[in-house]
Amino acid sequence: MDSSQRRKTGLNLPAGMTEAHLHLQAFSPTSLRAISNLSSLSPSKGTCSDRFIPCRSSSRLHTFGLIENASPVKEGGNEAYCRLLKNELFGTDFGSFSPAGQAQGSPLMSPSKNMLRFKTDPSSPSSPYSPSVFTHDGAISGEVSTPPKPPRKIPKTPHKVLDAPSLQDDFYLNLVDWSSQNTLAVGLGTCVYLWTASTSKVTKLCDLGPNDSVCSVQWTREGSYISVGTYLGEVQVWDGTQCKRVRTMGGHQTRTGILAWSSRILASGSRDRTILQHDIRVSSDFVSKLSGHKSEVCGLKWSHDDRELASGGNDNQLLVWNQHSQQPVLKLTEHTAAVKAIAWSPHQSSLLASGGGTADRCIRFWNTTNGNQLNSVDTGSQVCNLAWSKNVNELVSTHGYSQNQIMVWKYPSMGKVATLTGHSLRVLYLAMSPDGQTIVTGAGDETLRFWNVFPSMKSPAPVRDTGLWSLGRTHIR
């Protein structure tokens, strides 16, 4: 078609093409409906749009290297506030990454399910710094706003000191016990003295005479009767209120250095390497004999349910006995020195603590159900006594060579709550008051010292130092 023909038709066609090559085809109703549906799509459904608008909360900015490097924390800066601010500015997913750009709990380059999508998946976990951590009054909940509790303050000095002449410096004896009726019993030489804590009244319970001496004292759980172990191997039972002897039981060949009451059975340990079980309701001296130690028995404690008896010896063994067997059900031999210090936890069944002597220095914790050792802590000194607080999950230990200290521990972390000093010789004796707040310690320096170390059962407030009257010193006899 030449130029004149193109002007007639009004069409600008390529060379060699005529109008015969052109034809129009009408749209069918079906095609019109399809176009109409396409144009009426709602942009709110997110399936069709003319623009790509990314959502920061659903984007993995770390993939593109957009997360800035961690800057050094300035002194006094609030890291939690900065992370919260970044979360509010860049979305919840940004806040879930550490400053180094590493995702918490996921690889750095893990594929994103939300990449190139307009909506954030509602099932994705929210950031720990999302607005949900705010309470209704606008305060931040949880650890962000709660300051750590300050450590409990324990007075470093005893609030009372008693002179105790002739208190022996012998690791294997147990000469101090505090009754549930608030009376302290102390063995001094050949005599036993009772000190009433509420009135400071001192009463002489008994005198064994020039041929014998006191090796151990132990109150019943009710606090009415007290047992006395003697150097000649006897076990005497006295009425503590009337100062009257009730029973004298034999059976041991030599000194009885340790006693332990259950609800109805009195166990006694001796240098003759045996443990005797006495029942004052029967006429015989003892009802059973337990033989398992190869040297002097110096530690003895019943569990709180009376089902198990733990014994420690100068043979470095810790044995556990039950009610029905004449042989130990557990033989624990990890200690490398004499085991005098034994304590059952009042907070957890079958949890037993034991302490070793000078060559061991360790406090060890045992699960008596399976015999497993749970933990071991080197205290740096000979462990003489252990006592578990009934008010809080803490325990106190007293020590001999070489630091003669008293230590309070938090369980199970075994963090030191306090270290107390004052005795000039080994702290060989320990007893706890009926309310569980005060301990009394005794040593060969012939003093008894009273320390406030544990909070009360009802109020865990810091223990108050009763102060100046601690300088006073009285005699127990």
VEXSEGU-620174 format. One record per atom (N, C-alpha, C, CB): z, x, y; residue in one letter. Coordinates in steps of 0.1 Angstrom, whole numbers, plus 5000, padded with zeros to 4 digits. Glycine has a CB too. Example, Ala and Ser with C-alpha at 12.3 -4.5 7.8 and 13.67 -1.06 7.14 Angstrom:
2
507851324943a 507851234955a 507851324967a 509051134955a 507151284978s 507151374989s 507951295000s 505751414994s 
% end
This chain:
477
500050094988m 500050005000m 500050095012m 501249905000m 499150065022d 499150155034d 500050105044d 497750155040d 500150165055s 501150135066s 500949995072s 501150235076s 499649945073s 499449815078s 499949705069s 497949795081s 499849725056q 500349625047q 501949625047q 499849655033q 502549745049r 504049745049r 504549675061r 504549885050r 503749675073r 504249605084r 504149455082r 503549645097r 503149405075k 503049265072k 504149205064k 501649235066k 504549275054t 505549225045t 506949255050t 505449285031t 507149345059g 508449385064g 509249465054g 509249265068g 508649515043l 509349595033l 508949745034l 509149545019l 509749825033n 509449975033n 509550015018n 510450055042n 508450015012l 508350044997l 507750184996l 507449944990l 508150254985p 507650384982p 506150374980p 508350444970p 505550494981a 504150504979a 503750474965a 503550644983a 502750394963g 502350354949g 502950234944g 502650464940g 503850174951m 504550044947m 504049934955m 506050064948m 503749824949t 503249704956t 504349594954t 501949654950t 504149484961e 505049364960e 505049304946e 504749264970e 504049324939a 503949274925a 505049334916a 502549294919a 505449454920h 506449514912h 507849454915h 506449664914h 507949384926l 509249324930l 509449184925l 509449334945l 510749154920h 511049014917h 512548994918h 510548974902h 513048884921l 514448844923l 514848764912l 514648774937l 516148784908q 516748704897q 518048634902q 517048794885q 518148514901a 519248434906a 520448454897a 518948284906a 521648454903f 522948464896f 523248334889f 524148504905f 523748354877s 524148234869s 525548194874s 524148264854s 526048074871p 527348024874p 528448114868p 527547884870p 528148164856t 529148244850t 529448374857t 528748284835t 528348434862s 528448564870s 529248534883s 527148624873s 528948424889l 529648394902l 531148374900l 529048264908l 531548314889r 532948294886r 533648424883r 533148204874r 532948524877a 533548654874a 533748724887a 532548734865a 532848714897i 533048784909i 534148724917i 531748784918i 534148594916s 535248514924s 536648554918s 535048364922s 536748564905n 538048604899n 538348754903n 537948594884n 537348834904l 537648974907l 538148984921l 536349054905l 537648914930s 538048914944s 539348854947s 536948854953s 539848764938s 541048694940s 542248754933s 540948544935s 542148874928l 543248944921l 544348974932l 542749074914l 545548944928s 546748974937s 547049124936s 547948884933s 547149184948p 547449324948p 548849354944p 547249384962p 549749244944s 551149264940s 551249294925s 551949144943s 550349264917k 550449294902k 550149444900k 549449214895k 549649524909g 549549664907g 548449714898g 550849714902g 547549624894t 546449664885t 545149704892t 546149554875t 545049664905c 543849694912c 544249714927c 542849584911c 543749824933s 544049854947s 543049944952s 545549904949s 542949954965d 542050044971d 542650174975d 541349984983d 544050184974r 544650304978r 545650344967r 545350294991r 545850474966f 546950534957f 548150574965f 546350654948f 549250494964i 550450524971i 551450574961i 550950404980i 551850694960p 552750734950p 554250694954p 552750894949p 554950674944c 556450634945c 557250764942c 556850514936c 557950814952r 558750934949r 559650924938r 559450974962r 560350804937s 561350784926s 560750794912s 562050654928s 559450774911s 558750784898s 557950904896s 557950664896s 557950994906s 557151114905s 557951234901s 556451144918s 557451324893r 558051444889r 557651554899r 557651474874r 558451564910l 558051664920l 558151804915l 558951644932l 559051824905h 559151964900h 557852014894h 560351974891h 557051914889t 555851954882t 554852024892t 555151824876t 554951984905f 554052034915f 554652144923f 553551924924f 555852184919g 556552294926g 557052254940g 555652404927g 557352124942l 557752084955l 559252094957l 557351944957l 560052124946i 561452134948i 561752274953i 562152114935i 562552274964e 562752404971e 563752484962e 563352384985e 563752614964n 564652704957n 566052674962n 564252844958n 567052704953a 568452684956a 568852784967a 569352704944a 569452734977s 570052814988s 571452844985s 569852745001s 571952964989p 573352994986p 574252894993p 573653134991p 575352854985v 576252754990v 577152825001v 577152694979v 577152755013k 577952805024k 579452775021k 577452755037k 580252865026e 581652845025e 582052715032e 582452965031e 582752625025g 583152505030g 582152395029g 583552515045g 580952425023g 579952325021g 580352225010g 578652385018g 579752105011n 580051995001n 578751974993n 580451865009n 578852034981e 577652034972e 577351894968e 577852124960e 578351814965a 578151674960a 577451594971a 579451614956a 577851614984y 577251544995y 575751584996y 577951565008y 575451714995c 574051754996c 573151694985c 573951904995c 573751694973r 572951634962r 572751484963r 573651664948r 573751414969l 573651274971l 572651244982l 574951214975l 572551334993l 571651315004l 570251334999l 571951415015l 569951444990k 568651464985k 568251344976k 568651594976k 569151284969n 568851174961n 568351054969n 569951134952n 569051034980e 568650914989e 567350944996e 569750894999e 567051064999l 565751095006l 564551104996l 565851225013l 564751164984f 563651184976f 563651104963f 563651334972f 564551014961g 564550924950g 565550974939g 563150924944g 565750874930t 566750904920t 566351014910t 567050774912t 565051024907d 564651124897d 564851264903d 563251104893d 564751284916f 564951414922f 566351464920f 564551414936f 567351374922g 568751414921g 569151454907g 569551304926g 568351414897s 568851444883s 568451584879s 568251354874s 567851664888f 567451804885f 568351904892f 566051834889f 568652014885s 569452114890s 568752184901s 569952214879s 569452264910p 568752334920p 567752434915p 569752404929p 567852484904a 566952574898a 565652514893a 567552654887a 565552374894g 564452304890g 564352274875g 563252384893g 565452294868q 565452264854q 565952124852q 566252364846q 565352044845a 565751914842a 566951914833a 564651824836a 567951834835q 569151824827q 568851754814q 570251764834q 568851824803g 568651764790g 567151744786g 569251634790g 566151804794s 564751784791s 564051914795s 564151664797s 562951944789p 562152064793p 561552044807p 561052094783p 561252154813l 560752154827l 559452084828l 560652294832l 558552104818m 557152054819m 556951934810m 556152164816m 557951854807s 557851744799s 556951634806s 559151684795s 556051574799p 555151474805p 555951354810p 554051424795p 555551304822s 556251194828s 555551064824s 556251204843s 556350964821k 555850834817k 555450754830k 556950754809k 556050794841n 555750724854n 554650794862n 557050714862n 554050894857m 553050964865m 551850874867m 552651094858m 551350864880l 550250784884l 550450634882l 548950834876l 551650594883r 551950454882r 552650404895r 552750414870r 552450284899f 553050234911f 554450194910f 552250124917f 554850144898k 556150094896k 557050194888k 556149954889k 558250194892t 559250274884t 559650194872t 560450314892t 559650264860d 560050194848d 561550154849d 559850294836d 561750024848p 563149984850p 564150024839p 563249834851p 563550074828s 564350114817s 564850264818s 563650104804s 564250334828s 564650474829s 566050484835s 563650544839s 566750594830p 568150604834p 568250634849p 568850714826p 569350584855s 569550614869s 570250744871s 570350494875s 570150794883s 570750924886s 572250904887s 570150984899s 573051004883p 574450994885p 574850984900p 575151104878p 573951014909y 574251014923y 573550894930y 573751144930y 573150794922s 572550674927s 573550584934s 571850594916s 573150484942p 574150414950p 575150334941p 573450314959p 574850324928s 575850254920s 577150324919s 575250244906s 577250454923v 578550514923v 579450474934v 578350664923v 578850394943f 579650354954f 580450224951f 578850324967f 581650214955t 582350094952t 582149994963t 583950114952t 582749874962h 582449764972h 582849804986h 583049634967h 583949884987d 584349915000d 583750045006d 585849935000d 582750094999g 581950205004g 582450345000g 581850195018g 583550344992a 584150474988a 583450524976a 585650454985a 583350654974i 582750714963i 583750714951i 582250854965i 583250664940s 584150654928s 584050784920s 583850534920s 584950794910g 584950904900g 585351034906g 583550924895g 584751144901e 585251274904e 584951324918e 584751374894e 583951244925v 583451294938v 584551294948v 582251214942v 585451184947s 586451164958s 587851194953s 586351024963s 588051214940t 589451234935t 589751384935t 589551174920t 590751424943p 591151564943p 591851604930p 591951604955p 591851724925p 592551764913p 594051754916p 592151904909p 594851714906k 596251704907k 596851844908k 596851634895k 597751864917p 598451994918p 599352014906p 599252004931p 599452144902p 600352174890p 601752134893p 600252324886p 602452084883r 603852054885r 604752174888r 604351974872r 605652154897k 606452264901k 607752264893k 606852264916k 608052374887i 609252394879i 610152494885i 608952434864i 611452454888p 612352554894p 612452684886p 613752494895p 612452794893k 612352924886k 613752974882k 611753024895k 614852904887t 616152944884t 616952834877t 616952984897t 617852874868p 618652774861p 619552694871p 619452834850p 619752564868h 620552484877h 622052494873h 620152344878h 622352554862k 623752574858k 623752684848k 624352444851k 624852764849v 625052874839v 626552864834v 624853014847v 626652874820l 627952874814l 628153014807l 627952764803l 629353064809d 629753184802d 630053144787d 630953244808d 629553214778a 629753194764a 630153324757a 628453134757a 631453354758p 631853484752p 631653484736p 633353504755p 631353594731s 631153614716s 629953534711s 632353564709s 628953494720l 627753444715l 626853554709l 626953364726l 626653544696q 626053664689q 624653684692q 626253644674q 624253814692d 622853854694d 622253874680d 622753984703d 621953764673d 621453774659d 620253674658d 622553744649d 619053734656f 617853654655f 617853544645f 616653744652f 618653564634y 618553474622y 619653354623y 618753544610y 620453354634l 621453244635l 620953134645l 622753304640l 621553024644n 621152904652n 622452844657n 620252804644n 622952884669l 624352854673l 624452754684l 624952984677l 623352684688v 623352594699v 622552464695v 622752654712v 623152344698d 622452224695d 623052114705d 622652174681d 622152024710w 622451924720w 622351784713w 621551934732w 623351704713s 623351584706s 622751474714s 624751534702s 622351364707s 621751244714s 622751174722s 621151144703s 624051204720q 625151144729q 625551244740q 626351114720q 624751344743n 624851424754n 626051524753n 624951344767n 626251574741t 627251674739t 626651804733t 628451624730t 626951914739l 626452044735l 627452104726l 626152134747l 626952154714a 627752224705a 627352374705a 627652164690a 628352464705v 628052604706v 628952684696v 628152664720v 628352764688g 629152844679g 629452984685g 628452864665g 630753014687l 631253134694l 632153204684l 631853114708l 631653304678g 632553384669g 632953294657g 633753434676g 634253274655t 634753194644t 634953044648t 636053244639t 634653004660c 634952874665c 633652794669c 635852874677c 633752664669v 632752574675v 633352504686v 632152474664v 632652504698y 633152434710y 632152324713y 633252534721y 632652214718l 631852104723l 631952094738l 632251964716l 630852084745w 630752074759w 630051944763w 630052194766w 630851844769t 630351714773t 629551734786t 631451614774t 628251704786a 627451734798a 627751644809a 625951714794a 628251524807s 628451424818s 629751464825s 628551284813s 630751524819t 632051554825t 632351704825t 633151484818t 631551784819s 631751924818s 633051954810s 631851994831s 633551864802k 634751884795k 634451964782k 635351754791k 635352064779v 635152154768v 636252124757v 635252304772v 635752104745t 636652064734t 636452164723t 636451924729t 637552214717k 637452304705k 637352224693k 638552404705k 636152224686l 636052144674l 636752204662l 634552134671l 636552334659c 637152394647c 637252544649c 636352364635c 638052604640d 638152754639d 638152784625d 639452804646d 637152864620l 636952894606l 637953004601l 635552944604l 638653064610g 639653164605g 639053304606g 640153134591g 639953404604p 639453544605p 638553594595p 640653634605p 638453524583n 637553574572n 636153514572n 638253544559n 635853424582d 634553354582d 634053354597d 634753214577d 632853314599s 632253294612s 631253184612s 631753434617s 630853134624v 629853034625v 628453094625v 630152944638v 627553044617c 626153094617c 625152984621c 625853134603c 625552854621s 624552754625s 625352624628s 623552724614s 624852544637v 625352414641v 624152314642v 626152414654v 624352194638q 623252094639q 623951954639q 622352104627q 623551874650w 624051734651w 623151644642w 624051684665w 623751534637t 622951424631t 622151364643t 623851324624t 621151284639r 620251224649r 621051124657r 619051164642r 622051054651e 622850964659e 623851034668e 623550864649e 624151154666g 624951234674g 626451214672g 624751194688g 626851154661s 628251134658s 628851244649s 628450994650s 628051294640y 628551404631y 627851534634y 628451354616y 628451644631i 627951774633i 628151854620i 628451844645i 627151924616s 627252014605s 627352154609s 626052004595s 628152234602v 628452374606v 628152464593v 629952394610v 627252564595g 626952654585g 627752784587g 625452694584g 628352834576t 629252944578t 628753074571t 630652914571t 629453184575y 628953314570y 629253324554y 629753424577y 630253254549l 630553254535l 629653164527l 631953214533l 628753094533g 627753014526g 628152864525g 627553064513g 629152824532e 629552684531e 628752604542e 631052664533e 628752464539v 628252374549v 629352264551v 626852304544v 629852264563q 630852164567q 630252054575q 632052234574q 630851934573v 630451824581v 631651774589v 629751704573v 631551764602w 632651724611w 632351594619w 633051834620w 633351514621d 633251404630d 633451454644d 634351294627d 632351444652g 632351504665g 633251434675g 631051514671g 633551304673t 634451234683t 635851254680t 634051084682t 636251264667q 637651284663q 638051424660q 637951194651q 637051514660c 637251654657c 637951674643c 638051724668c 637351594633k 637951594620k 636851634610k 638551454617k 637251714600r 636251754590r 636151644580r 636751884583r 634951614576v 634551504567v 634251564553v 633451424572v 633451664552r 633051724539r 632951874540r 631751664535r 633051934529t 632752084528t 631952094515t 634052174527t 630752154516m 629752164505m 629452304503m 628552074508m 629452344490g 629052484487g 627652484481g 630052534477g 627352594475g 626052614468g 625252734472g 625152494471g 625452784484h 624852904489h 625753024485h 624552904504h 625053144483q 625753264479q 626153344491q 624953344470q 625553324502t 625853404514t 625553314526t 625053534515t 625453374538r 625453294551r 624453184551r 625353394562r 624853074558t 623952964560t 623552964575t 624652824556t 622353024577g 621953044591g 621152934598g 621153164592g 620752834590i 619852724596i 620152594589i 618352764595i 620252484597l 620552354592l 619552254599l 621952304595l 619152144591a 618252044597a 618551914590a 616752084594a 618851814599w 619151674595w 617851594595w 620251614603w 617651514584s 616651404585s 617551284588s 615851384572s 617051164585s 617851044587s 619051034577s 616950914586s 618951094565r 619951084556r 620251214548r 619650974546r 619351314549i 619451434541i 619751554550i 618251454532i 620651634547l 620851764554l 620351874546l 622451784557l 619351954552a 618852064545a 619452194551a 617252074547a 619752294543s 620352414547s 619652534542s 621852424543s 619352634550g 618652754546g 619652874547g 617452774554g 619452964537s 620453074536s 619753204534s 621353044524s 620553314536r 620153444533r 619853464518r 621153554538r 620353374509d 620153384495d 618753334491d 621153304487d 617853304501r 616453274500r 616253124495r 615753364490r 617253044494t 617052914489t 617352804500t 618052884477t 616852684498i 617052574507i 617752464498i 615652514513i 618852424503l 619652314496l 619552184504l 621052354493l 619452074496q 619351944503q 620651874499q 618151864498q 621451834509h 622751764507h 622651624511h 623851844515h 623351534504d 623451394507d 624951364507d 622651304497d 625551344519i 626951324519i 627451184513i 627451324534i 626451104509r 626850984502r 627151004487r 625750874504r 626851114482v 627051144468v 628151254467v 625851184460v 628751274456s 629851364455s 629451504452s 630751324444s 628251524447s 627851664444s 627551744457s 626651664435s 627651874456d 627451964468d 626051954473d 627752104464d 625051944464f 623651924469f 622851844458f 622952064471f 621851784462v 621051704453v 619751774449v 620651574460v 619351874455s 618151954451s 618152094457s 616851874454s 617452184450k 617352324455k 615852354456k 618152424446k 615452414467l 614052454469l 613952604470l 613452384482l 613152654461s 613052804460s 611552834462s 613552864446s 611252914473g 609852944475g 609753074484g 609152834482g 610853094492h 610853214500h 611353334493h 611753184513h 610853454497k 611253584491k 612253654499k 610053664489k 612653594510s 613653664519s 614453554526s 612953764529s 615253584536e 616153494542e 615453374549e 617053564552e 615953254547v 615353134553v 615953124567v 615653004545v 615153134578c 615653134591c 615053024600c 615353264598c 614152944595g 613552834602g 613552714594g 612252864608g 613852594599l 613952474591l 613852344600l 615252464582l 612852264598k 612652144606k 612052034598k 611752174619k 612651914599w 612051784593w 611051734602w 613151684590w 609951674597s 609051594605s 609651474610s 607751564597s 609151414620h 609751294627h 609751174618h 608951264640h 608951164608d 608951054598d 609751094586d 607551014595d 610351204585d 611151254574d 610351274561d 612251154571d 609051284562r 608251294550r 608051444546r 606951224552r 608151534556e 607851674553e 608951764559e 606451714559e 609151874552l 610151974557l 609452104558l 611351974547l 609452164570a 608852294572a 609952394572a 608052294585a 609652514565s 610652624565s 609952754568s 611352624551s 610652834575g 610152964578g 611153074573g 609952984593g 610553194569g 611453294563g 611153434569g 611253294549g 612053524565n 611853664569n 610753724561n 613253734567n 610253654551d 609053704543d 607753674550d 609153644529d 607753624563n 606653594571n 605853474566n 605653714571n 606453394557q 605853274552q 606353144560q 606153254538q 605353054561l 605652914566l 605352824555l 604852884580l 606352754549l 606152664538l 606352524543l 607052704526l 605652434537v 605752284539v 606052214526v 604452224546v 607152144526w 607652064514w 607551914517w 609052114510w 607351844506n 607451694508n 608651644501n 606151624502n 608851514501q 610051454496q 610151454481q 610151314500q 609051464474h 609051444459h 608751574451h 608051344456h 608451684458s 608151804450s 609151914452s 606751854454s 609351984441q 610252104441q 609452234445q 610952114428q 608152214447q 607352334451q 606652294464q 606252364440q 606452404472p 605852374485p 604452324484p 605852504494p 604052224492v 602652174492v 601752254500v 602652024497v 602252334509l 601452424517l 602252564518l 601252374531l 601452674517k 601952804519k 601052864529k 601952894506k 601652884541l 600852944553l 601353084555l 600952844565l 600453174554t 600853324554t 600153404565t 600553384541t 599653334575e 598953404586e 599953484595e 598153314594e 601153444596h 602153524604h 602353664598h 603453444606h 602653754607t 602853894602t 604353944606t 601853994609t 605153844608a 606553874611a 607353744607a 606853914626a 608753754608a 609553644604a 609253524612a 611053684606a 609353404605v 609053274612v 610353204613v 608053194603v 610953204626k 612153124629k 611753004637k 613153214636k 610853014646a 610452904655a 609552804649a 609852964668a 610052684647i 609252574641i 609452444649i 609652554626i 608352374652a 608452244659a 607352154655a 608452274675a 607752024652w 606751924649w 606451844662w 607351824638w 605151814663s 604751744675s 605151594674s 603251744677s 605851544685p 606151404685p 605051314689p 607351374694p 603851374693h 602751304699h 601551284689h 602251364711h 601551374678q 600451374669q 600951394655q 599351474673q 600651304646s 601151324632s 600551444626s 600751194624s 601351514617s 600951624609s 600551754618s 599751594601s 601051754630l 600751874639l 602051954640l 600251834653l 601952084635l 603152164634l 602852294642l 603452204619l 603852344649a 603752464657a 604752564651a 604052444672a 604352694650s 605252794645s 605052924653s 605052814630s 606153004653g 606153124661g 606553244652g 606953114674g 605953354655g 606253474647g 607153574654g 605053544642g 607753664647g 608653764653g 607953874660g 609553824643g 608653994662t 608254104670t 606854154666t 609254214670t 606554164653a 605354224649a 604154124649a 605454274635a 604454004653d 603453894653d 603153844667d 603853784643d 604253784673r 604253744687r 603353624690r 603753854696r 602853554679c 601953444681c 602553314679c 600753464671c 602053214686i 602353074683i 601153014677i 602752994697i 601352964665r 600152904657r 600352754655r 600052984643r 599252684655f 599252544653f 598552504640f 598652474665f 599152414633w 598652374619w 598452224618w 599652434609w 597452194610n 597252054606n 597852054591n 595752004606n 598951994589t 599651994576t 598951904566t 601051964578t 598051824571t 597251734561t 596351814553t 596451634569t 595651914559n 594752004551n 595052144551n 593351984556n 596152184559g 596552324559g 595752414569g 596452384546g 594852354577n 594052434586n 594852484598n 592852354591n 594552604602q 595152654614q 594252614626q 595252814614q 594852544636l 594052484647l 593952584658l 594752364651l 594952664661n 594852754672n 595952864670n 595152674685n 595752974677s 596753084677s 596753144691s 596353184666s 597953164697v 598053224710v 599053344709v 598553114720v 598553454714d 599453574715d 600253564727d 598653704714d 601653554726t 602453534737t 602953674743t 603653454733t 602753784736g 603153914741g 604553944738g 602953914756g 605353854732s 606753884729s 607153814716s 607753834741s 608253864710q 608853794699q 609153644702q 610153874694q 608653554693v 608953414695v 610153374687v 607653324690v 611153334695c 612453294689c 612653154686c 613553344698c 612153064695n 612352924694n 611152844700n 613652874701n 610852724694l 609852634700l 610452494700l 608552634691l 610152424711a 610552284712a 609452204719a 611952264719a 609152084714w 608052004719w 608751894728w 607251934708w 608151874740s 608651774749s 608251634743s 608051794763s 609151544744k 608851404740k 608251324751k 610051334734k 608351374763n 607951304775n 606451324779n 608851334787n 606051454777v 604651494780v 604251584768v 604551564794v 602851604767n 602351684757n 602351834760n 600851634753n 603651884761e 603852024764e 604952074755e 604252034779e 605052204754l 606052264746l 606652384753l 605552294732l 607852424749v 608552534755v 608852634744v 609852494763v 608752764747s 609052864738s 609952964744s 607752944733s 610853024736t 611753134741t 611453254734t 613253094740t 611653374741h 611153494735h 612253604736h 609953534743h 611953704727g 612853824727g 612153944732g 613353844713g 612054044723y 611354174727y 609954144730y 611454274715y 609454184742s 610254274750s 610554214764s 609554404752s 610154094766q 610254034780q 611353934782q 608953974784q 611953884771n 613053794771n 612853674780n 614353864776n 611653614780q 611253514789q 611253374782q 609853544795q 611153274791i 610953134786i 609653084792i 612153044791i 608853024783m 607452984787m 607252834784m 606453074780m 606652764794v 606252624792v 604752624791v 606852534804v 604252554781w 602852544778w 602352404778w 602552614764w 601052384782k 600452254781k 599552254769k 599552224794k 599752144761y 598952134748y 597852034750y 599852104736y 596652054745p 596152154736p 595552284742p 595252104726p 595452274756s 594752394762s 595552514762s 594552354777s 596952504760m 597852624760m 597752704773m 597552714748m 597552624784g 597652684797g 599152704800g 596952604807g 599552804807k 600952834811k 601252744823k 601152984814k 602352664821v 602852584832v 603852664840v 603452454826v 604652734833a 605752814840a 606252924831a 606852724844a 606653034837t 607353144830t 608653164837t 606453274830t 609753154829l 611053164835l 611853284830l 611853034832l 612453354838t 613253474834t 614653464840t 612553604839t 615553534834g 616953534838g 617853594828g 617353394841g 617653574815h 618453634805h 618153784804h 618153574791h 619153864802s 618954014801s 618754054786s 620154084807s 618953964777l 618753994763l 617853884757l 620054014755l 617553904744r 616653804737r 617153664738r 616553844722r 616253574741v 616653434743v 616553364729v 615653354753v 617653374722l 617653344707l 617953194705l 618653424700l 618453124714y 618952984712y 618352894722y 620452984712y 617952774717l 617352674725l 617752534720l 615752684725l 618052444730a 618252304727a 617752224739a 619752274724a 617552094736m 616952004746m 617851884748m 615551954743m 617951844761s 618851724765s 618351594759s 618951714780s 619151494758p 618651364752p 617551304760p 619851274751p 617551324773d 616451254781d 615151344781d 616951234795d 615151454775g 613951544774g 613651614786g 612851454770g 614451624796q 614051684809q 614651824810q 614551604820q 615751854804t 616451974806t 616552054792t 617851954811t 616452184793i 616652264781i 617852364784i 615352344777i 618552404774v 619552504775v 619152614766v 620952444771v 619352734772t 618952854764t 620152944763t 617752934771t 620253014752g 621353114750g 620853244746g 622353054740g 621653354749a 621253484746a 622453574743a 620453544757a 622153694738g 623253784735g 623953834747g 622753894727g 623453804759d 624153834772d 625353744774d 623153834784d 625653654764e 626753574765e 626753464776e 628053654765e 625553414779t 625453314788t 624553194783t 624753364802t 624853074787l 623952964785l 623452914798l 624852844778l 622152904799r 621452864811r 620652734809r 620452974816r 620852644819f 620252514819f 619052514829f 621252404823f 617952464824w 616652464832w 616052324832w 615652574826w 615652284843n 614852154844n 613352194843n 615152084858n 612752154832v 611352204829v 610452084827v 611352294817v 610851964822f 609951854819f 610251734828f 610151824804f 609251654830p 609451534838p 610051424829p 608151484844p 610551324836s 611151214828s 610051134822s 611951124837s 610451044812m 609550964805m 608850864814m 610150894794m 609650804824k 609150694832k 608350754844k 610250614837k 608850854851s 608250904863s 607851054861s 609150894875s 606451084861p 606051224859p 606051304872p 604651224854p 606951264882a 607051334894a 607651474892a 607951254904a 607351564901p 607851704899p 609351704898p 607451794911p 609851794889v 611251804887v 611951864900v 611651884875v 612951804905r 613651854916r 614551974912r 614351744924r 614552074921d 615552184919d 616952134924d 615052314926d 617852124916t 619152084920t 619952184928t 620052034908t 619352304930g 619652384941g 620852474941g 619752304952g 621652464951l 622652564954l 623752574944l 623252544967l 624152454938w 625252464928w 624852534915w 625652324924w 623552574914s 623152654903s 623852794904s 621652674903s 624252834915l 624952964916l 626352954910l 625053004931l 626852834908g 628152824902g 628152864887g 628752684904g 629252914882r 629252964869r 630652924863r 629053114868r 630552854851t 631752814845t 631852864831t 631852664845t 633052854825h 633252904811h 633152784801h 634652974810h 632552814790i 632552714779i 633752714771i 631252724771i 634552814773r 635952814766r 636952894774r 635752874752r 
% end
